[in-house]
Amino acid sequence: MPALIAAERPLAKAKMIKEVLPELESHLIDFTDGVPDSRLIPFDVLGRAYRRALIATARANRLAYGDPRGELPLRQALSDMLSQERGLNVGVDQLCVVRGSQMGIYLAARVLLKPGDAVALDALSYPPARAAFQAVGEKPLRLRRMNRVCGQMSWSSFASSAA
């Protein structure tokens, strides 16, 4: 039964996207990776690792929420790397570590855009990113539509309307 449920998840995602964005259904190409084969998971090894990690964390009294920006040593290492390898002067207080790309996209949209702002996305964009932009009130524009908009405007007027 779990294999059947796992096998249906990608179909459920595709159905959800088609329901939310019916006008784009004919233009969508699904690039999801699929579902991992749960028969290959070493449950005994994974269980022991979780148990060791949980016991060590509990004994160190670290089960509460930490800094929402991420662990300080990680942010310090990222700050050092960005400075040395990229020449960016970024302090630890300017960094926020997220759990994944979707969380980063959502936070960037919340911080950088206002409701009603337009966001240009390629027709082959990442559907969950499109959903994140819509969730915070932006209007995703497909690239073809954006080409028409840019073709009708001078770049100086486009830059002033984006400011």
N, C-alpha and C positions, 0 to 999 in steps of 0.2 A: 504493500500500500504506500509506504513513504516514497518508493521509486516513482510510482504513478503521480503522486502529488508534486514531486520535484520535477518530473518531466513536463507537467502542465504549467509551471511558473513562467517560462519564457512566453508561452502563448497568452497567459493572462496579462503580462506586461504589454505585449503588442496590442491586445484588445483594448487595454486602458488608454494607450497612446492614440489609437484610432478613434476612440470615443471622445477624448479631450480635444483632438485636433482633426476632425473629420475632413476638413478642406485640404489637409496635407496628406491624407492617406495614400493617394496615388503617387506621391513624390517621396515617400519614406522608404529607406532601405535599412533593414534591421541588422546592425553589426554587433549584437550582444554575443557574449562569449558562450552562453549556454550554462549548464549546470554541471558541477563536478561529480564524478562517480564516487558515491559514498562508500562503495565497497573497498576503495583504496585508502580510506582513512585509518591510521593505526590508533584505534580508540584507546588501547591499553597504554601506549606511550603518551598519547595526548592527555589522558586522564591523570597519569602520574605527574606530568609536567604542570598541569593546572593545579593539582593538589599541592605540589612543592611551592609554586608561586603564591598561591592563596595563603598557605601557612606562613611563609616568610613575610608576606605583606601584612598579615594580621598581627604577627609578632612585632613588627616594626611600627605598628599603629598607623598604617598608611591606607586604611580602607575608606577614609573620608574623601570628599572631593578635593582636588588640588587646585592649582592655579588654572583658570579656564583658558589662559593663553598657551599653556603647555609647560612642561617641566623646564625649570631654569637652566640646568646643565645642557639640555638639548638646544634651547634658544641661544645660549652662549656659544655653543659649537657652531650653530648656523650663522650667527653674527660674525664669528671669526672667519668662517669659510667665505661668506659673502664679501667681507672686507678684503681678504687675501687673494681670492680667486676672481672676484668680479669687480673689485674696486668700489664697492658700495659701502657707504658709511651708515650702517644700520645697527642701532642699539638693540639690546634684548627687549626693551620696552616697546619697540616698534614691530616686533615679530609676534605672530599668533600661529601656532601649530594646529592644524585641523586633522580630523581623522581620515579624510579622503577628499577626492576631487569634488564630489558633489557638495560637501559641506563648504569647501573653499569657494566654489562658484556661487552658492547661495549667500554666504557672508559678503563676498565682493559685490554682489548685486544689491544687497541691503545697504551697504555702506556707500557705494559709489553712484547709485542711480536713484532717481526720484520716481514715484508712481507716474505712469504715463510716458516715461522716457522710451525711446525706441532703441532696440538692440538689433544690430545686423548679424544674422546667422546664415551660414551656408546651408543649402538644402540638405547636405549630408552631415548636418550637425548632430550632436549628442542629444537625443530626446530628453533625458532627465535634466540637462542644462536648460533646454527650452522651457521645461516645466518649472524650473527654479526661477527663471526670469519672470514667467507669468505669475508665479505665486507671490512675488513682491510688487506686482502691478505694472511691470514693463510690457511693452508690445514688441514681441519678436518679429522682425521682418525677414522674410526669405531673401537671399542674396539677389535673385532676379528682380524682385520688387525694389530692393535697395539701389540697384544699378539704375533703375528708372528715376528714382528720387534724386540720386546724385547727378544724373545726366541733365536734370531740369534745373539744378541749382549751381551757382558758382561756388567754388571751394571756400571763398571768403564768407559767403552767407551761410554755408554749411557749418563752418567753424564757429561763427558767431551764434548760430542757433543751438550749437552743442554746448556753448559756455553757460 
